[in-house]
């Protein structure tokens, strides 16, 4: 296991994705929703068979759409663990994470559960928005190190209108967890396995700079 770095503050609070609203909205709070389980994008088995572009490293995972509107955390953790040959139900992981109807409160809960199964993982906070160059450099190093060693990254993101992954509802800020399962070190892109499946986008590439802009002020497990 790598040397333990500074852990995140437990005071950080994360709430999850937001479509459709499951009740009256309150200031600073949102809830998460699953997108349609469309399979227009490559399934995990198909993705593993696709030819690799130069510079690509992609992990083989078992993908699932999140089973409730607030289980993106459990689903993202399940995807990450599947790369290690560990298959737990989303319901079991939700219980272990302490996920409730508002979501999974803090990235540190994700780190704890991942570490309980495979060790390795640490919580990395990115409180600055935009992130500092040092935070971006650490994120890229973590992506390369983790993926090269078959450990996907679970990221807690905030995606406002104008800065969203493909398929996301464009008029809402989305609070979410997804899993980073690959990278390309030539064009500096990252491959996302997204349990929300918004618009049927289950796997998609993002530029590294966009990923780095989506994580603040939350964090990731790597």
C-alpha positions in Angstrom: 0.0 0.0 0.0 1.3 3.4 -0.9 2.3 5.8 1.9 -0.7 7.5 3.4 -1.1 11.2 2.4 -3.2 13.9 4.2 -6.8 12.8 4.4 -9.6 15.1 3.6 -11.6 17.0 6.2 -14.7 15.1 7.3 -16.6 18.3 7.3 -17.0 18.2 3.6 -20.5 17.4 2.5 -21.5 16.0 -0.8 -25.0 15.6 -2.2 -25.9 13.8 -5.3 -27.2 14.2 -8.8 -30.4 16.1 -9.6 -32.9 14.9 -12.2 -35.8 14.7 -11.7 -36.2 16.3 -8.3 -37.6 13.9 -5.8 -39.1 16.6 -3.7 -39.0 20.3 -3.1 -35.6 21.8 -3.7 -33.8 23.4 -0.8 -31.0 25.9 -0.9 -27.7 24.3 -1.5 -29.2 20.8 -1.8 -29.9 18.5 -4.7 -30.7 14.9 -5.2 -29.4 12.5 -7.8 -31.2 10.7 -10.5 -30.4 7.9 -12.9 -30.6 8.4 -16.6 -32.2 5.9 -19.0 -30.6 2.5 -19.2 -29.8 3.0 -22.9 -27.2 0.7 -24.4 -26.4 2.7 -27.5 -22.8 3.2 -26.2 -20.5 0.2 -26.0 -21.1 -2.3 -23.3 -18.3 -3.2 -21.0 -17.5 -6.4 -22.8 -17.5 -4.6 -26.2 -15.3 -1.8 -24.8 -12.7 -4.3 -23.7 -12.5 -5.7 -27.2 -12.2 -2.4 -29.1 -8.7 -1.7 -30.6 -6.6 0.6 -28.5 -5.5 4.0 -29.9 -1.9 5.0 -29.4 -1.3 6.1 -25.8 -4.5 4.5 -24.4 -4.7 2.4 -21.3 -8.2 1.1 -20.5 -9.3 -1.2 -17.7 -11.8 -4.0 -18.0 -14.7 -3.3 -15.7 -18.2 -4.7 -15.2 -20.5 -1.7 -15.8 -23.9 -1.2 -14.3 -26.4 1.7 -14.4 -27.2 2.9 -10.9 -30.3 1.2 -9.5 -31.8 4.2 -7.7 -31.7 7.9 -8.2 -29.2 8.3 -5.3 -26.9 5.3 -5.8 -24.4 6.8 -8.1 -21.8 6.4 -5.3 -22.4 2.7 -4.8 -22.6 2.1 -8.5 -19.3 3.9 -9.1 -17.6 1.9 -6.3 -19.0 -1.3 -7.8 -17.5 -0.5 -11.2 -14.2 0.3 -9.6 -14.1 -2.9 -7.5 -15.1 -5.0 -10.6 -11.7 -4.2 -12.1 -10.2 -6.1 -9.2 -12.5 -9.1 -9.6 -14.7 -8.1 -6.7 -18.5 -8.0 -7.4 -20.8 -6.6 -4.8 -24.4 -5.6 -5.2 -25.2 -1.9 -5.3 -27.5 -2.4 -2.3 -24.7 -3.9 -0.2 -22.3 -1.1 -1.1 -24.9 1.5 -0.4 -25.2 0.1 3.1 -21.4 0.0 3.6 -21.1 3.5 2.3 -23.8 4.9 4.5 -25.7 6.2 1.4 -29.1 7.7 2.0 -31.8 9.2 -0.1 -29.7 12.4 -0.5 -26.8 10.4 -1.8 -23.3 9.6 -0.4 -22.2 12.5 1.7 -18.4 12.6 1.3 -15.7 11.1 -0.9 -14.0 9.8 2.2 -16.8 7.3 2.6 -15.9 5.9 -0.8 -12.3 5.7 0.0 -13.0 3.8 3.2 -15.1 1.2 1.5 -12.7 0.8 -1.4 -9.8 0.4 1.0 -11.6 -2.2 3.0 -11.7 -4.4 0.0 -8.4 -3.7 -1.8 -6.3 -1.3 0.3 -4.4 1.2 -1.9 -7.0 4.0 -2.0 -6.6 7.5 -0.5 -8.9 10.5 -0.4 -7.7 13.5 -2.4 -9.5 16.8 -2.0 -9.6 19.5 -4.7 -11.1 22.5 -2.8 -9.9 25.2 -5.1 -12.1 26.1 -8.0 -10.5 26.4 -10.5 -7.9 23.8 -9.2 -4.3 24.9 -8.7 -1.7 23.6 -11.1 -0.3 21.4 -8.2 -3.7 19.8 -7.7 -4.1 19.2 -11.5 -0.6 17.7 -11.6 -1.4 15.4 -8.7 -4.7 14.3 -10.3 -2.9 13.3 -13.6 -0.2 11.4 -11.7 -2.9 9.6 -9.7 -4.8 8.7 -12.9 -1.7 7.3 -14.5 -0.5 5.4 -11.4 -3.9 4.0 -10.6 -4.9 2.9 -14.1 -1.4 1.4 -14.7 -1.9 -0.7 -11.6 -5.5 -1.7 -12.3 -7.2 0.6 -9.8 -9.9 2.8 -11.2 -10.5 6.2 -9.7 -13.8 7.2 -8.2 -14.5 11.0 -8.6 -17.1 13.2 -6.9 -18.0 15.9 -9.4 -20.1 19.1 -9.7 -21.2 19.7 -13.3 -22.9 23.1 -13.7 -24.6 24.3 -16.9 -21.9 25.0 -19.5 -19.5 22.5 -18.1 -21.0 19.1 -18.3 -20.2 15.7 -19.7 -22.2 14.4 -22.7 -25.9 13.7 -22.2 -26.2 15.6 -18.9 -29.3 17.8 -18.4 -28.0 21.2 -19.6 -30.1 23.4 -17.3 -29.2 21.9 -14.0 -26.1 21.6 -11.8 -25.4 17.9 -11.4 -23.8 16.5 -8.2 -22.5 13.0 -9.0 -20.0 10.2 -8.7 -18.4 8.4 -11.6 -15.5 6.1 -12.3 -12.3 6.9 -14.3 -11.3 3.7 -16.0 -8.7 4.8 -18.7 -6.5 7.5 -20.0 -4.6 8.5 -23.2 -1.3 10.1 -22.4 -0.9 11.5 -25.9 -4.0 13.6 -26.1 -4.5 13.9 -22.3 -8.0 12.5 -22.2 -9.7 10.2 -19.7 -12.3 7.5 -20.1 -15.3 7.7 -17.8 -17.7 4.9 -16.8 -20.8 6.9 -15.8 -23.5 5.0 -13.8 -26.1 7.7 -14.6 -26.2 6.8 -18.3 -27.6 10.3 -19.1 -28.7 10.2 -22.8 -27.3 6.6 -23.0 -23.7 7.8 -22.5 -22.3 5.1 -20.3 -18.7 5.3 -21.5 -17.2 8.5 -22.9 -13.9 10.4 -23.1 -13.3 13.7 -21.5 -10.3 16.0 -21.8 -8.2 15.9 -18.6 -8.7 19.6 -18.2 -12.5 19.2 -18.1 -12.3 16.4 -15.6 -10.0 18.6 -13.4 -12.6 21.4 -13.7 -15.5 19.1 -12.6 -14.1 17.8 -9.4 -13.7 21.0 -7.3 -14.7 21.7 -4.6 -15.1 17.9 -4.0 -12.5 15.2 -4.3 -11.6 11.7 -5.6 -10.5 8.3 -4.3 -7.2 7.1 -5.8 
